[in-house]
Amino acid sequence: MKKQNLLWTEKRALWERLVGQGYLWLLLVVLYAPIVLIIIFSFTRSKVLGNWTGFTFSLYRNLFVGYDITADVQVDPNLYRAIFYTAVIAVTAAVISTILGTLAAIGIYNMNARYRKGMLFLNSIPMINPDILTGISLFLLFVFLGISRGLGTVIAAHVVFCTPYVVLSVMPRLTKMNPNIYEAALDLGATPLQALRKVMLPELRPGMISGFILSLTLSIDDFGVTFFTKGSGGLETLSTFIYADARKGGLTPELRPLFSMIFLTILLLLVITNIRTYRQTYKNKQKKK
């Protein structure tokens, strides 16, 4: 009887493991299959996604040259303006968010436990809010203040929703850091600014890099906030350009290689960051030994 119960328990554990692994792989397939399809069909000339007409780099060539030789037409110039403004907004917002988020995380960490919990709760609200609610709120704020919408308002709006993610990325590094090293630097004659720059920031750098990459990705991806804060002056980002392009009845084929390169670039940055973090952790363990 005991052997039968043991055998049944082992079979049940095996099935639970198989079901869990199967669910995980199914989830990964659902998440990444569309991206893989875009990458695959970026190497074909067809204007319709899903119609394979042969392997070619023509879409990549068209994207970089700005001209489709086979169709004898120019690639939509609005696409390049959207890429330019997307890059400017994303990099600017990510840099500002990283600076503000790091300083905010240091300030929150040095509060007493009750105030710290309250500030972290307030910090989580912008991340939980739907994009459309944040976009409408900022739109009404800019209208109320009489601020004309454009590039500046879009950057400010992106800083607003990116900064909480930086705080969330930096806080774990603060909790792991030895709290005495900052005070030790002050005791040895360093000014507060020197202690921050030479002692704390090197310890927080992995979290800051993660927050920067996350802010960059969120800014590139955002549509709702950008749509409500860009105004009517002709400013377009990739998300708003794709929205307008889709309403015309289809997507510009050159978007496929562009999406592929953006995805692979972000993936490469994440891999490099994780490798650097792993090496730093390994070095710290070796020093402790």
VEXGU-764699 format. One line per field, with one value per residue (C-alpha): residue number from 1; residue in one letter; z, x, y. Coordinates in steps of 0.02 Angstrom, whole numbers, plus 50000, padded with zeros to 5 digits. Layout:
N
k = (NUM ...)
r = (a ...)
pz = (Z ...)
px = (X ...)
py = (Y ...)
***
This chain:
289
k = (1 2 3 4 5 6 7 8 9 10 11 12 13 14 15 16 17 18 19 20 21 22 23 24 25 26 27 28 29 30 31 32 33 34 35 36 37 38 39 40 41 42 43 44 45 46 47 48 49 50 51 52 53 54 55 56 57 58 59 60 61 62 63 64 65 66 67 68 69 70 71 72 73 74 75 76 77 78 79 80 81 82 83 84 85 86 87 88 89 90 91 92 93 94 95 96 97 98 99 100 101 102 103 104 105 106 107 108 109 110 111 112 113 114 115 116 117 118 119 120 121 122 123 124 125 126 127 128 129 130 131 132 133 134 135 136 137 138 139 140 141 142 143 144 145 146 147 148 149 150 151 152 153 154 155 156 157 158 159 160 161 162 163 164 165 166 167 168 169 170 171 172 173 174 175 176 177 178 179 180 181 182 183 184 185 186 187 188 189 190 191 192 193 194 195 196 197 198 199 200 201 202 203 204 205 206 207 208 209 210 211 212 213 214 215 216 217 218 219 220 221 222 223 224 225 226 227 228 229 230 231 232 233 234 235 236 237 238 239 240 241 242 243 244 245 246 247 248 249 250 251 252 253 254 255 256 257 258 259 260 261 262 263 264 265 266 267 268 269 270 271 272 273 274 275 276 277 278 279 280 281 282 283 284 285 286 287 288 289)
r = (m k k q n l l w t e k r a l w e r l v g q g y l w l l l v v l y a p i v l i i i f s f t r s k v l g n w t g f t f s l y r n l f v g y d i t a d v q v d p n l y r a i f y t a v i a v t a a v i s t i l g t l a a i g i y n m n a r y r k g m l f l n s i p m i n p d i l t g i s l f l l f v f l g i s r g l g t v i a a h v v f c t p y v v l s v m p r l t k m n p n i y e a a l d l g a t p l q a l r k v m l p e l r p g m i s g f i l s l t l s i d d f g v t f f t k g s g g l e t l s t f i y a d a r k g g l t p e l r p l f s m i f l t i l l l l v i t n i r t y r q t y k n k q k k k)
pz = (50000 50044 49881 49783 49871 49839 49655 49639 49722 49602 49450 49512 49539 49363 49284 49382 49323 49142 49146 49227 49098 48956 49016 49028 48851 48785 48867 48791 48618 48630 48686 48562 48408 48337 48358 48274 48129 48106 48103 47976 47859 47868 47747 47610 47490 47510 47568 47659 47817 47795 47608 47579 47409 47432 47541 47515 47610 47504 47648 47751 47601 47572 47756 47754 47578 47590 47416 47348 47188 47133 47148 47099 47245 47394 47568 47667 47736 47886 47944 47962 48053 48171 48202 48237 48361 48443 48473 48538 48655 48717 48754 48833 48941 48992 49046 49145 49222 49273 49362 49448 49490 49567 49676 49725 49771 49882 49967 49993 50060 50193 50260 50412 50379 50386 50266 50153 50132 50095 49963 49880 49875 49792 49673 49617 49570 49403 49354 49390 49304 49125 48993 48931 49106 49123 48948 48975 49146 49074 48925 49041 49148 48999 48936 49109 49123 48947 48888 48701 48667 48567 48590 48765 48833 48763 48845 49010 49001 48966 49114 49224 49187 49170 49334 49449 49356 49387 49572 49572 49485 49601 49769 49775 49750 49896 50011 49967 49988 50151 50232 50323 50170 50136 50315 50311 50157 50247 50399 50287 50223 50068 50036 50019 49830 49819 49927 49815 49654 49705 49832 49807 49619 49577 49692 49612 49432 49386 49446 49356 49193 49210 49244 49094 48977 49047 49025 48848 48805 48885 48796 48626 48656 48723 48622 48739 48831 48672 48575 48703 48734 48560 48502 48322 48259 48155 48286 48260 48350 48290 48390 48322 48146 48150 48212 48069 47944 48000 47978 47795 47767 47795 47870 47781 47744 47801 47978 47989 47979 48093 48226 48209 48238 48386 48468 48440 48504 48665 48685 48663 48792 48917 48889 48911 49070 49144 49104 49186 49339 49353 49340 49470 49588 49561 49597 49757 49816 49780 49879 50029 50026)
px = (50000 50141 50229 50071 50050 50233 50216 50058 50145 50292 50177 50077 50237 50295 50131 50130 50307 50263 50105 50202 50341 50215 50120 50282 50335 50161 50169 50340 50279 50127 50238 50380 50301 50238 50412 50494 50370 50411 50597 50572 50462 50582 50688 50558 50497 50310 50205 50086 50146 50128 50159 50335 50406 50586 50734 50804 50881 50785 50679 50836 50915 50758 50756 50936 50933 50759 50712 50629 50724 50607 50448 50537 50459 50528 50502 50380 50485 50368 50440 50614 50547 50455 50615 50713 50586 50564 50752 50765 50617 50668 50851 50810 50670 50775 50923 50815 50714 50871 50941 50777 50733 50904 50898 50718 50765 50908 50790 50654 50781 50841 50664 50599 50506 50329 50362 50463 50316 50201 50317 50341 50152 50136 50276 50181 50023 50089 50145 49973 49877 49822 49916 49757 49719 49895 49887 49718 49772 49931 49834 49711 49855 49945 49783 49745 49920 49911 50063 50064 50092 50240 50410 50436 50270 50297 50470 50398 50256 50377 50485 50330 50288 50469 50539 50442 50518 50693 50653 50595 50757 50874 50792 50852 51032 51012 50947 51097 51224 51320 51241 51403 51511 51429 51456 51634 51671 51606 51713 51866 51840 51732 51594 51416 51425 51593 51527 51373 51474 51621 51543 51356 51335 51461 51361 51197 51259 51183 51011 51030 51076 50926 50814 50885 50855 50680 50641 50708 50599 50443 50467 50489 50338 50218 50067 49929 50027 50113 49950 49871 50025 50102 49982 49933 50097 50144 50253 50251 50336 50345 50190 50082 50152 50106 49932 49906 49984 49871 49716 49763 49739 49912 50085 50241 50345 50505 50434 50472 50662 50651 50556 50679 50830 50749 50707 50880 50964 50862 50895 51081 51082 50992 51112 51264 51188 51151 51326 51405 51293 51339 51524 51511 51418 51550 51691 51606 51589 51772 51821 51720 51809)
py = (50000 50119 50077 50115 50282 50324 50278 50383 50531 50518 50509 50658 50758 50711 50766 50930 50965 50925 51032 51176 51169 51152 51304 51403 51357 51396 51567 51601 51549 51664 51809 51790 51709 51877 51953 51804 51818 52002 51963 51821 51924 52071 51969 51963 52098 52068 52215 52098 52013 51825 51821 51752 51802 51747 51791 51966 52113 52239 52306 52339 52424 52530 52580 52642 52717 52793 52735 52576 52535 52395 52500 52662 52757 52850 52778 52885 53031 53043 52877 52953 53105 52988 52888 53047 53117 52946 52934 53114 53093 52920 52963 53132 53063 52912 53020 53141 52999 52907 53060 53105 52925 52890 53046 53006 52827 52888 53011 52879 52754 52876 52907 52814 52652 52725 52869 52755 52635 52782 52854 52684 52665 52836 52789 52634 52729 52799 52624 52550 52690 52652 52752 52834 52902 52972 53047 53131 53198 53275 53343 53432 53496 53572 53650 53721 53796 53865 53768 53735 53552 53489 53410 53483 53422 53247 53236 53299 53172 53029 53082 53076 52894 52832 52901 52780 52632 52700 52717 52536 52481 52577 52535 52352 52411 52531 52394 52284 52423 52442 52596 52641 52675 52844 52902 52833 52938 53093 53053 53039 53217 53195 53320 53253 53277 53186 53044 53031 53033 52922 52805 52785 52802 52662 52548 52601 52596 52424 52481 52647 52559 52443 52592 52685 52538 52513 52699 52695 52546 52619 52785 52704 52593 52725 52780 52839 52975 53034 53045 53163 53272 53293 53428 53464 53535 53383 53298 53109 52966 52786 52737 52879 52855 52670 52715 52837 52716 52573 52681 52702 52516 52441 52461 52523 52365 52452 52449 52263 52279 52432 52333 52189 52302 52389 52222 52149 52309 52309 52122 52149 52289 52179 52035 52149 52225 52054 51991 52144 52124 51940 51978 52117 52000 51865 51989 52046 51866 51835 51989 51931 51763)
***
